[in-house]
Amino acid sequence: MKQRELLDFLHQLECLKTNGRHSTTVGGINETVAAHSWRLSVFAMLVATEFPDLDGDKLIRMCLVHDFGEAITGDIPSFLKTKDHEATEDSAVQMLLASLPEPQRGSLTALFAEMDAQKSKEARLYKALDKLEAVIQHNESDINTWLPLEYELQQTYAVENASEFPYLKELRALMLDDTLKKIEQAKEKQA
């Protein structure tokens, strides 16, 4: 890859450092797309050994790139995202990837196609981790930042995705305990 092509592509991704997500951090600021992708990638790296039959490097690559389109579209919370939003984000990814030379364009295009198809275990694991990371972030944030619908969503989000993987199923159960404790503590403070 020529240095100018590399710099131009990285420049397009810079928005991920500032594009906010719906989640709020412990410090009270909106989480950025880049911060979410970074912690998701660390999450994948740390749990990859629990899945020795999977390609851990591919899993981490999926986590690193999964929100590239949001450099252009920004983040839309899952409970607001429509098929039209998904199509717009897919188009943004294709536009970004088209600016890359080969072999990067081809390998990333294939990786995104695999992620979208959700047929490989790596793709399904990345998707489960992506959703679980959002649950973790919400459990860490001040409950006053939650929307009313998130009280239920925090209890159900990613349950289906995690169910395929016994390790994640147990992890999701721990997250549910954390959610229920957080909700109970908030009720006690209001009483």
C-alpha positions in Angstrom: 0.0 0.0 0.0 1.4 3.4 -1.0 1.9 5.7 1.9 -0.5 8.4 0.5 -3.3 5.7 0.2 -2.7 4.7 3.8 -2.8 8.2 5.1 -6.0 9.0 3.0 -7.7 5.9 4.3 -6.7 6.6 7.9 -8.0 10.2 7.5 -11.4 8.9 6.5 -11.5 6.7 9.7 -10.5 9.6 12.0 -14.2 10.5 12.5 -14.6 7.2 14.5 -12.5 8.9 17.3 -15.1 11.6 17.7 -18.4 10.1 16.4 -20.4 9.4 19.6 -22.5 6.4 20.5 -25.6 6.2 22.5 -23.7 4.8 25.5 -22.3 7.0 28.3 -19.0 6.2 30.0 -18.3 6.0 33.7 -16.8 9.5 33.3 -20.1 10.8 32.1 -19.1 11.4 28.4 -20.6 9.9 25.3 -18.6 6.8 24.3 -17.0 7.1 20.8 -17.3 4.5 18.1 -13.5 4.1 18.3 -13.6 3.5 22.0 -16.3 0.8 21.6 -14.3 -0.9 18.8 -11.1 -0.8 20.8 -12.7 -2.4 23.9 -14.6 -4.9 21.8 -11.3 -5.9 20.2 -9.6 -6.3 23.6 -12.7 -8.3 24.7 -12.3 -10.6 21.7 -8.6 -11.0 22.3 -9.1 -12.0 26.0 -11.8 -14.6 25.3 -10.4 -16.0 22.1 -8.6 -18.8 24.0 -12.1 -20.0 25.2 -12.8 -20.8 21.5 -9.7 -22.8 20.4 -11.5 -24.1 17.3 -12.0 -20.6 15.9 -9.6 -18.2 14.2 -8.9 -15.7 16.9 -7.0 -13.3 14.6 -10.0 -13.2 12.3 -12.3 -12.5 15.2 -10.2 -9.6 16.4 -10.0 -8.2 12.8 -13.8 -8.3 12.6 -14.1 -6.4 15.9 -11.6 -3.8 14.8 -13.3 -3.0 11.5 -17.0 -3.7 12.1 -18.0 -0.1 12.5 -16.0 1.4 9.7 -19.2 2.6 8.0 -20.0 4.7 11.0 -17.1 7.0 10.1 -19.5 8.3 7.5 -22.9 7.6 8.9 -22.3 8.1 12.6 -23.8 5.6 15.1 -27.5 4.8 15.3 -28.6 2.9 18.4 -29.8 -0.6 17.7 -33.3 0.2 18.9 -33.6 2.9 16.3 -31.7 1.3 13.4 -33.8 0.4 10.4 -33.1 -1.6 7.2 -32.5 1.7 5.4 -29.9 2.7 8.0 -28.2 -0.7 7.6 -28.2 -0.3 3.8 -26.7 3.2 4.1 -24.0 1.9 6.4 -23.2 -1.0 4.1 -22.8 1.5 1.2 -20.5 3.6 3.3 -18.3 0.6 4.0 -18.2 -0.3 0.3 -17.2 3.3 -0.5 -14.4 3.3 2.1 -13.1 -0.1 1.0 -13.2 1.0 -2.7 -10.6 3.6 -1.9 -8.1 0.8 -0.8 -5.7 -0.9 -3.2 -5.5 -4.7 -3.5 -5.0 -6.9 -1.6 -6.5 -4.9 1.3 -9.7 -4.1 -0.6 -10.3 -7.7 -1.4 -9.5 -9.1 2.0 -11.6 -6.5 3.8 -14.5 -6.9 1.4 -14.5 -10.6 2.0 -14.3 -10.1 5.8 -17.3 -7.8 5.7 -19.2 -10.2 3.5 -18.5 -13.0 6.0 -19.6 -10.8 8.9 -22.8 -9.8 7.1 -23.6 -13.4 6.2 -23.3 -14.6 9.9 -22.6 -18.1 8.7 -19.1 -18.6 10.2 -18.7 -19.1 14.0 -16.2 -16.2 14.0 -18.9 -13.9 12.5 -21.5 -15.0 15.0 -19.0 -14.7 17.9 -18.0 -11.2 16.9 -21.7 -10.2 16.7 -22.4 -11.6 20.1 -19.3 -9.9 21.6 -20.3 -6.6 19.9 -23.7 -6.7 21.6 -22.3 -7.9 24.9 -19.9 -5.0 25.0 -22.8 -2.6 24.7 -24.5 -4.3 27.7 -21.3 -4.0 29.7 -21.0 -0.3 28.8 -24.6 0.4 29.9 -24.1 -1.5 33.1 -21.1 0.7 33.8 -22.9 4.0 33.0 -25.0 6.1 35.3 -28.5 4.6 35.3 -29.8 8.2 34.9 -28.5 8.1 31.4 -30.7 5.1 30.5 -33.8 5.6 28.4 -37.0 3.9 29.8 -36.8 1.2 27.2 -33.3 0.3 28.2 -34.4 -1.2 31.5 -35.9 -4.1 29.6 -33.4 -4.0 26.8 -30.5 -4.4 29.2 -32.1 -7.7 30.4 -32.7 -9.2 27.0 -30.1 -7.7 24.6 -27.6 -10.2 23.2 -29.2 -13.2 25.0 -30.0 -15.0 21.8 -26.5 -14.2 20.3 -24.7 -15.5 23.3 -26.8 -18.7 23.6 -24.8 -20.5 20.9 -21.6 -20.2 23.0 -21.7 -21.7 26.6 -19.0 -19.4 27.8 -20.8 -16.3 26.6 -24.1 -17.7 27.9 -22.7 -17.8 31.4 -21.1 -14.3 30.9 -24.4 -12.9 29.8 -26.1 -14.3 33.0 -23.5 -12.5 35.1 -24.3 -9.3 33.1 -28.0 -9.8 33.8 -27.2 -10.0 37.5 -25.3 -6.8 37.3 -28.2 -5.1 35.5 -30.8 -6.3 38.0 -28.6 -5.1 40.9 -28.1 -1.7 39.2 -31.9 -1.3 38.7 -32.6 -2.4 42.3 -30.1 0.0 43.7 -31.6 2.8 41.7 -35.1 1.9 43.1 -33.7 1.9 46.6 -32.2 5.4 46.2 -35.5 6.7 44.9 -37.4 5.2 47.8 
